[in-house]
Amino acid sequence: MRHSLLWVVCLALLWMPVSGCAKTIVARYVYQDGEFGVVGIPVNTYQQNMGFRDQAEELMTRHFPEGYEIVRAEEVNEGERLLNLGKKTEVETEPKLTALNQVFKLGKLDRTTSYEEKDKLQVRECRIIYKRKPVHSTGRSGQFAAVSSLAPPFYIDPNEVARRQLKEELLAKASAASKKQNDPAVQRASVELPKVSTNPSIPVKPVSSSDW
């Protein structure tokens, strides 16, 4: 009995430092094929006790043991998260005070208001797009590739969708401005505007509606 208890104590002492050094794996594969891969991590920053980038490099090395090149690393919008802060109820009454027995009584109920507080948070993460390192490429594994616009053919890039929407909005605004500039009424108004003299010695005649 004494020997078994001693073994339990020894195992507990050995497990304490191991469990204290254990880290939560948060890096994940978002996309993989034979030539490209995408890894997602919360932030692309080296922080104390938070080796997110180390975990990402371990996944990329596991995918391409012969070597890989990083195409680009960028933040993407993962969506929104609703934080429920709870439900609250406010009751408004008309209080009455009886002078004889000094008893405080509540009168009629005026209004009851119930509302729920929620906060909307943007969820973002860093996406690292990488590719297999060419056989005759110089340099070590993990360096940035020469072309940063490459992307896996079947990977849906959230930033690419946002960039396309922004481009469409800019084109729509430019088209609307061009139509307004080519409007005959606008052109006629710009031509018929009265010219104002910049010479202070020449008095400026006020423009009336009959001059238009």
Secondary structure by P-SEA (a helix, b strand, c coil): caaaaaaaaaaaaaaaaaaaabbbbcccccccccccccccccccccccccaaaaaaaaaaaaaccccccccbbbbbbcbbbbbbcbbbbbbbbbbbbbccccbbbbccccbbbbbbbbbbbbbbbbbbbbcccccccccccccccccccccccccccaaaaaaaaaaaaaaaaaaaaaaaaacaaaaaaaaacbbbbccccccccccccccc
